[in-house]
């Protein structure tokens, strides 16, 4: 890793870790978001391990496809310990949280029309939806909604191979502070 970039990240992590009074003073949840992106094999997951070791934080690897709904996502957040890193790896592959929202709405309407005459297709589509009902809105609230203020210092890390596929709301400043 570039030595200058390494120093910059370490400085940011130390500043965050020592920032309890600052976050209390401004009334903001004591959390920090990191977006790690690049081709496979460039060290994104390794970077998370290095961050956790450097700060002596716990790591929670959150697999969104196994979370039933937004309520369960919120419960998981509340159950994480202080001084933790919550990692969502390959967020571009998790659920249907990427891309443009309008395109999704149009596609859903088209899919619903196609399924009207095909009950088997409609039934299998409903079974797929039961796997996870986590929404983009639910994930955004997980990151920086009211429940994100519960607990102490947390770092949320997204990794992706395709940053251009992510919804801009998901990676905006204030959610993912460092890219």
N, C-alpha and C positions, 0 to 999 in steps of 0.2 A: 504494500500500500504506500502511496505517496506520503512521505514524512510530514509534509505541511498539512495534508488532509487529516492525517492521523492525530496530529497535535490539536487541530481545530475540533475534531470530534471529542477527544479526551477533555478539552477545556469546556466544551458545551455540557458534557456529562457531569463533570465536577461542579460546574455552575448550577446545573439543575439540582443535583443531589444536595447541595448546600443552600438551596433557595427557599427553604421552608418559610422564613420570615417574609421574603419577597412575595410569595404566592398568597400568604395570609394577608399581607398589607393591601394587595390589589384585589383581594376577594376572588381569586381564580383557583380552580382545582389544581392541585399540585401534580400535574401530569405533563408529559412531553411526547410528541409523536414523531416517529422516524419512518420515512419511506425509503427502503433499500431496493434499488432496481438495477437490472442489467441482465445480460445473457446468463444461461445456466452455467454454473461452475465458477462464477466470479467472486464467491465468498460472502454472499448475503447472509446465509445461515450461520456461517462461521463468525461473521461480524456480530450477530446477536449473542453468541456464546462469549465472545471477547468482551462485549459490553457488560454482560451479566457478571463475568468473572472480575472485571475491572471495578465494578460498583458493589460486588457481593450481593446481587439481587437474585431473587427467585425468578425462574422462567416458566411461563404458562404458554403452552403451544395450543392455540385455539383452532380447532378444525370446524369451520362454520357449517359444513355439510352435515355434521352430526348434531348440531343444535336444533331443537324442534321449532322454536319460535322466539320472538323478541323478549318474551317474559323470561324464558330460560336463559337467554343471552344476558339479560340484566342480572339474574340470580348468579350466574357465573362470575360476573364482574364484582359483585358484592362479596363473593367468597374468596377472591384473590387476596393474598396478603399484601401488606404495605411493602415497599421496596421490592417491587416486582416489575418484570418485563412481560407484557402480554404480546405474543407473536401470532400474527395471522400470515402464514406463508402462502405464497402464490395466490394472492387475493384476486388476481385476474381470472383465476380458475374456480373461485368459490362462488357457488350459487349463481344467481343472475343479478350481480351487483355492478356489472361493468357496462360500458357503452352509454348511448344516449337514451334518456327516459322516453322521449316521444317515439323513437323507433320501436321500443319495447311495447308501448301501448298499441301501436299499429299492428305489430306482429301478433299480439295477444288477440286482438279483434279478428284478425285473419284466421288464426288457429281456431278460435271459437266457432267461426262460421264454417270452417272445414269439418269440425267435429259434430256439427248438428245432425248430420245424417249417418254418422258412424259411432254408435254407442260403445263399441269396444275401444276405439281410439280415445273417446272421451273418458272412459273408465280408467284406462292406463295413464292418461294425463292427470287425472285426479289422484291416482296413487303416487305419481311422481311428486305432486305438490305436497303430499303428506310428509314426505321425507324431511323437508325443512321449510318453515314459513318465515324465516328471518328475512326482513326487508331491508332495503337500502336505508330507509328512514330509521329502522330499528338499530342498524349498525352505526349510523351517524349519532344517534342518541347514546349508544354504548360508548362511543369515543369521547363525546364532549357534551352530552346532555346532563340533566340534573343528577342522575345516578353516578356519573363519572366523578362527581365531587366527593363521593363516599369513600372513606379510607385515606390513606396517606399517599406517598409518592409512588407514581406509576409511570412507566414508559410503555407506549403502545407502538409496536413495530409492524408495518406491512412490508412484505417482500413481493416482488413481481418481476416477471421477465418482460412484460409488455405494459409499461407505464401509460402509453397512449390509449390503452383500452379502458382505463379507469375513469369513472365518473368524476368530473372536476370537483364536485361537492365533497367527495371522499378524501381528496388529497390537498384540499385548499389549506392555506396558511391558518394556523390556529388548530387544525386537526393534525396534520402532518407538518410539524414545524421545521423539520430538517429533511431535505431530499438528498 
